[in-house]
């Protein structure tokens, strides 16, 4: 029996300004795609809003060729667009985010029956989708949530946003490649105190996983040439979750996640 998983959140367009290229992406869409590639033991679904603009058609057309189940809620307005530039070392720079209809997307009572089929919920939280985050936390009654908190910069680095979903949280993910060592230590100590499982990606410095009070460290996999880091964290998360939930072993899962994400950064686009 496959585990039913839903990636709930953003789909949209990544607009690479320097090359004027539009790439279908969004954190939740990226994770759904990578998870469907990494796991044969999970039935992967995407639940996401789209607007009524041409960009929505681009997303739908692309997703039709992907190997997960999609459920789009069409809302009058604009599909999310993330404008991106890349530094010389390939590091992404998120220039501007137009959240569009994402700001109106929440888990409402009419969604509860549909969502009741899922065992795991994967999402991401940032300033523009706080209502969605709060509605997911309100809906879930047990530890079914895998939440990406990114670098916490939208919340001034505060862990209050993490505290809001502790009863629902199975795994918390943080992208801290630009953070000070003291911030990494603060998050690890918080996880130990709250008895929670955390994944921390550190870019070229590798990654850390806190599981059952034990800290695992993994060096980054050498990459010949980094072209674009967009979506690398989504790829890492999907690979880790796929392998951990299959084998229940942290070490091999984090190693495989590093290997998988290292391939993503060698080309333009999030998958």
C-alpha positions as CSV (number, residue, x, y, z in Angstrom):
1,X,0.0,0.0,0.0
2,X,1.4,3.3,-1.0
3,X,1.6,6.3,1.3
4,X,-0.7,9.1,0.3
5,X,1.2,12.4,0.3
6,X,0.0,15.9,-0.7
7,X,2.2,18.8,-1.5
8,X,0.0,21.8,-0.7
9,X,1.1,25.3,-1.6
10,X,2.5,27.3,-4.5
11,X,2.8,26.6,-8.2
12,X,3.8,29.2,-10.7
13,X,6.4,30.7,-13.0
14,X,10.1,31.2,-12.3
15,X,11.1,34.1,-14.6
16,X,14.9,34.2,-15.2
17,X,15.3,37.9,-15.9
18,X,18.8,37.9,-17.5
19,X,17.9,35.2,-20.0
20,X,14.2,36.1,-20.2
21,X,13.2,32.4,-19.7
22,X,10.0,31.3,-18.0
23,X,10.2,28.0,-16.1
24,X,7.3,26.3,-14.5
25,X,8.1,26.0,-10.8
26,X,7.0,26.9,-7.3
27,X,8.2,25.1,-4.1
28,X,5.2,22.8,-3.8
29,X,5.2,21.9,-7.5
30,X,9.0,21.2,-7.3
31,X,8.7,19.0,-4.3
32,X,5.8,17.0,-5.8
33,X,7.8,16.5,-9.0
34,X,11.0,15.4,-7.3
35,X,9.1,13.2,-4.8
36,X,7.3,11.4,-7.7
37,X,10.7,10.8,-9.3
38,X,12.4,9.6,-6.0
39,X,9.7,7.3,-4.6
40,X,7.7,4.4,-5.9
41,X,6.2,3.9,-2.5
42,X,4.4,7.2,-2.3
43,X,1.3,8.3,-4.2
44,X,2.1,12.0,-4.7
45,X,-0.5,14.8,-5.1
46,X,-0.2,18.5,-5.6
47,X,-2.9,20.8,-4.3
48,X,-2.3,24.4,-5.4
49,X,-4.0,27.6,-6.7
50,X,-3.7,29.0,-10.2
51,X,-5.0,32.2,-11.6
52,X,-7.0,33.0,-14.7
53,X,-4.0,34.3,-16.8
54,X,-1.8,32.7,-19.5
55,X,0.7,31.7,-16.9
56,X,-1.8,29.3,-15.4
57,X,-2.1,27.5,-18.8
58,X,1.7,27.1,-18.9
59,X,1.7,25.5,-15.5
60,X,-1.2,23.1,-16.3
61,X,0.3,22.1,-19.6
62,X,3.7,21.3,-18.0
63,X,2.1,19.4,-15.1
64,X,0.1,17.2,-17.5
65,X,3.4,15.5,-18.4
66,X,4.6,15.0,-14.8
67,X,4.1,11.9,-12.7
68,X,1.9,13.1,-9.9
69,X,-1.8,13.8,-9.4
70,X,-2.6,17.5,-9.6
71,X,-5.6,19.4,-8.1
72,X,-5.7,23.0,-9.0
73,X,-8.0,25.5,-7.5
74,X,-8.7,28.2,-10.1
75,X,-9.0,31.7,-8.5
76,X,-9.7,34.9,-10.4
77,X,-6.4,36.8,-10.7
78,X,-2.7,36.2,-11.3
79,X,-0.7,33.0,-11.0
80,X,2.4,33.4,-8.8
81,X,5.6,34.6,-10.5
82,X,9.1,34.5,-9.0
83,X,11.6,36.8,-10.7
84,X,15.2,35.4,-10.5
85,X,18.7,36.4,-11.3
86,X,21.8,34.3,-10.8
87,X,25.1,35.4,-9.3
88,X,28.4,34.4,-10.9
89,X,28.6,31.3,-8.6
90,X,25.1,30.2,-9.7
91,X,23.5,31.2,-6.4
92,X,19.9,32.2,-7.0
93,X,18.8,35.7,-6.1
94,X,15.0,36.1,-5.7
95,X,14.4,39.6,-7.0
96,X,10.7,40.0,-6.7
97,X,7.8,37.7,-5.9
98,X,4.3,38.3,-7.2
99,X,2.2,36.0,-5.1
100,X,-1.1,36.6,-6.9
101,X,-3.9,34.2,-6.0
102,X,-1.7,32.4,-3.5
103,X,-2.6,35.0,-0.9
104,X,-6.3,33.9,-1.2
105,X,-5.5,30.1,-1.0
106,X,-6.3,28.4,2.3
107,X,-7.6,25.1,3.6
108,X,-11.4,25.7,3.9
109,X,-14.0,23.3,5.3
110,X,-15.0,22.2,1.8
111,X,-11.5,20.8,1.4
112,X,-11.5,18.7,4.5
113,X,-13.0,15.5,2.9
114,X,-10.5,15.6,0.1
115,X,-7.6,16.1,2.4
116,X,-8.7,13.3,4.8
117,X,-7.1,10.7,2.4
118,X,-3.6,11.9,3.0
119,X,-1.1,10.6,5.5
120,X,1.6,13.2,5.0
121,X,1.3,17.0,4.2
122,X,4.3,18.8,2.7
123,X,4.2,22.6,2.6
124,X,6.3,25.8,2.8
125,X,5.7,29.0,4.7
126,X,6.7,32.6,3.9
127,X,5.1,36.0,4.5
128,X,2.8,35.9,1.5
129,X,1.1,32.5,2.3
130,X,0.6,32.8,6.1
131,X,-3.1,32.2,5.9
132,X,-2.5,28.9,4.2
133,X,0.0,27.9,6.8
134,X,-2.4,28.8,9.6
135,X,-5.2,26.9,8.0
136,X,-3.1,23.8,7.5
137,X,-2.1,23.9,11.2
138,X,-5.7,24.3,12.2
139,X,-6.8,21.4,10.1
140,X,-4.2,18.8,11.2
141,X,-4.6,17.1,14.5
142,X,-1.5,15.0,14.7
143,X,2.2,14.9,13.5
144,X,1.6,14.7,9.7
145,X,3.2,17.9,8.6
146,X,6.6,18.3,6.8
147,X,7.1,22.1,6.7
148,X,9.8,24.1,4.9
149,X,10.6,27.3,6.9
150,X,13.2,28.4,4.4
151,X,15.7,30.8,6.0
152,X,13.2,32.4,8.4
153,X,14.0,35.8,6.9
154,X,10.4,36.6,6.4
155,X,9.9,36.3,10.1
156,X,13.1,38.2,11.2
157,X,14.8,34.9,12.1
158,X,12.3,34.2,14.8
159,X,11.3,30.6,15.7
160,X,7.8,31.7,16.7
161,X,6.5,30.5,13.4
162,X,7.9,27.0,14.1
163,X,6.3,27.0,17.5
164,X,2.9,27.7,15.9
165,X,2.9,24.2,14.4
166,X,4.8,22.0,16.8
167,X,1.9,19.7,17.6
168,X,1.5,19.0,13.9
169,X,5.2,18.9,12.9
170,X,6.8,15.7,11.8
171,X,9.8,17.4,10.1
172,X,10.9,21.0,9.9
173,X,13.2,22.1,7.1
174,X,15.5,25.1,7.0
175,X,17.7,26.5,4.3
176,X,20.6,28.2,6.2
177,X,23.4,28.4,3.7
178,X,23.8,32.1,4.4
179,X,23.1,32.0,8.1
180,X,25.6,32.5,11.0
181,X,26.7,29.4,12.9
182,X,24.9,30.8,16.0
183,X,21.6,30.6,14.1
184,X,22.2,27.0,13.1
185,X,23.0,26.2,16.7
186,X,19.9,28.0,17.9
187,X,17.7,25.9,15.7
188,X,19.3,22.6,16.6
189,X,19.1,23.4,20.3
190,X,15.4,24.4,19.8
191,X,14.7,21.1,18.1
192,X,16.4,19.1,20.8
193,X,14.4,21.0,23.5
194,X,11.1,20.4,21.7
195,X,12.0,16.9,20.7
196,X,11.4,17.6,17.0
197,X,13.1,16.4,13.8
198,X,14.8,19.0,11.7
199,X,16.6,19.1,8.3
200,X,19.1,21.9,7.7
201,X,20.7,22.5,4.3
202,X,23.9,24.5,4.3
203,X,24.7,24.9,0.6
204,X,28.4,24.2,0.0
205,X,28.8,23.4,3.7
206,X,26.6,20.3,3.4
207,X,23.7,19.5,5.6
208,X,22.6,18.5,9.1
209,X,19.7,16.4,10.3
210,X,18.4,16.2,13.8
211,X,16.4,13.0,14.4
212,X,15.4,11.6,17.8
213,X,17.9,13.9,19.5
214,X,20.8,12.7,17.4
215,X,22.6,15.1,15.0
216,X,23.8,13.8,11.6
217,X,26.2,15.8,9.4
218,X,26.8,15.3,5.7
219,X,29.4,17.0,3.6
220,X,28.3,18.6,0.3
221,X,28.8,16.5,-2.8
222,X,31.4,18.2,-5.1
223,X,29.8,19.8,-8.1
224,X,31.8,20.6,-11.3
225,X,29.9,23.8,-12.1
226,X,27.0,25.3,-10.3
227,X,24.7,27.0,-12.8
228,X,21.5,27.6,-10.8
229,X,20.6,26.7,-7.2
230,X,16.9,27.4,-7.7
231,X,14.9,24.4,-6.3
232,X,17.9,22.6,-4.9
233,X,16.4,22.6,-1.4
234,X,13.1,21.3,-2.8
235,X,15.0,18.4,-4.5
236,X,17.0,17.7,-1.3
237,X,13.8,17.6,0.8
238,X,12.0,15.3,-1.7
239,X,14.9,12.8,-1.9
240,X,15.4,12.7,1.8
241,X,11.7,12.1,2.6
242,X,11.4,9.4,-0.1
243,X,14.4,7.5,1.3
244,X,13.8,8.1,5.0
245,X,10.2,6.9,4.8
246,X,11.2,3.8,2.8
247,X,14.2,2.7,4.9
248,X,13.8,4.6,8.2
249,X,17.5,5.4,8.2
250,X,18.8,8.9,8.4
251,X,22.4,8.5,7.2
252,X,21.7,6.9,3.8
253,X,18.7,9.2,3.3
254,X,20.7,12.4,3.8
255,X,23.6,11.2,1.7
256,X,21.2,10.3,-1.2
257,X,19.5,13.7,-0.8
258,X,22.9,15.5,-1.2
259,X,23.7,13.5,-4.3
260,X,20.3,14.1,-5.8
261,X,20.3,17.9,-5.1
262,X,23.9,18.2,-6.5
263,X,22.6,17.2,-9.9
264,X,19.9,19.8,-9.9
265,X,22.3,22.8,-9.5
266,X,24.3,21.9,-12.6
267,X,21.5,23.1,-15.0
268,X,19.1,26.0,-15.2
269,X,15.7,25.4,-13.6
270,X,14.4,23.7,-10.5
271,X,14.2,20.1,-11.9
